[in-house]
Amino acid sequence: MKLEMSESRDMKRKDRVIFDTNIWVSFLISKALKDIDKLIFDDKILLLFSDELMTEFLDVTSREKFTPFFSKEDNFLLSLAKDGKADYLITGDKDLLVIEKFEKTMIVNLISFLERYK
């Protein structure tokens, strides 16, 4: 059976994406990251989470003031990337960005990631 052009586009695999806590915090306090909204609501990406990521996010956002947060142990993000077969890990953490690629997961900043969708 031959697929119509519109059907084949709809069947395209979504990128599996992890947003690090620093990206979510920036998203909450800045209108500059509205492009994340569009990707999520247009169903362009599949978001991956873990208990550790949610715990870290809740810890950071429950502080009286958002203070810069730099996790020395981001291994849980790398584990999530591997276990979730993530295409991208989006972060502002320089310690992670220097890795560039972990297994099959590209580690990029938000600007680089959003360029893909323009």
C-alpha positions in Angstrom: 0.0 0.0 0.0 1.4 3.4 -1.0 1.3 6.1 1.6 0.0 9.6 0.8 2.5 12.4 1.3 0.5 13.8 4.3 0.4 10.4 5.9 4.1 9.9 5.7 4.8 13.3 7.2 2.5 12.5 10.2 4.3 9.2 10.8 7.7 11.0 11.1 9.4 10.1 14.4 9.4 12.9 17.0 12.7 13.9 18.5 13.0 12.5 22.1 14.2 15.5 24.2 15.3 16.1 27.7 15.3 19.7 29.0 17.7 20.2 31.9 16.4 22.0 35.0 18.2 25.2 34.1 16.2 25.3 30.9 12.8 24.8 32.7 13.7 27.5 35.2 14.6 29.9 32.4 11.3 28.9 30.7 9.3 29.8 33.9 10.9 33.2 34.4 11.4 34.4 30.9 9.1 35.0 27.9 12.2 34.6 25.7 11.7 30.8 25.6 8.2 30.8 24.1 9.5 28.6 21.3 9.5 25.7 23.7 5.8 26.1 24.1 5.3 25.9 20.4 7.3 22.7 20.1 5.4 21.1 22.9 1.9 22.2 21.9 2.5 21.5 18.2 3.5 18.0 19.2 6.9 18.3 17.5 8.9 16.7 20.3 8.5 13.9 22.9 9.6 15.1 26.4 11.5 12.7 28.6 11.5 13.0 32.4 12.8 10.9 35.3 12.1 11.0 39.0 15.5 12.6 39.6 14.8 15.4 37.1 11.4 16.1 38.6 12.9 16.1 42.1 15.7 18.5 41.1 13.1 20.8 39.4 10.8 20.9 42.4 13.8 21.5 44.7 15.0 24.5 42.6 11.5 26.0 42.1 10.5 25.7 45.7 13.4 28.0 46.8 12.4 31.5 48.0 14.4 33.0 45.1 15.6 31.2 42.1 19.3 31.1 42.6 21.8 29.9 40.0 21.8 26.1 40.2 24.7 24.0 39.0 24.5 20.3 39.7 27.8 18.6 40.2 26.1 15.3 39.6 24.2 15.3 36.3 24.7 11.6 35.8 20.9 11.1 36.1 20.5 13.2 33.0 22.9 11.0 31.1 21.2 7.9 32.4 17.8 9.3 31.3 19.3 10.1 27.9 20.5 6.5 27.5 17.5 4.8 28.9 15.0 7.0 27.1 16.9 6.8 23.9 16.9 10.6 23.8 17.9 12.4 20.6 18.8 15.6 22.5 19.6 16.7 26.0 19.0 20.5 26.1 21.0 22.3 28.8 22.8 25.4 29.7 25.2 23.5 32.0 28.8 24.0 30.6 30.0 20.7 32.2 27.4 18.8 30.0 27.8 20.9 26.9 31.5 20.1 26.6 30.6 16.4 26.2 28.7 17.3 23.0 27.4 13.7 22.5 26.7 10.9 24.9 26.0 7.6 23.2 23.4 8.6 20.6 22.2 11.7 22.4 23.4 15.2 21.2 24.0 17.6 24.1 23.2 21.1 22.9 22.1 24.5 24.3 18.5 25.7 23.7 19.4 28.1 20.9 21.1 25.4 18.9 18.2 23.0 19.4 15.6 25.6 18.4 17.5 26.4 15.2 16.5 22.9 14.0 12.9 23.9 14.0 13.1 27.2 12.2 
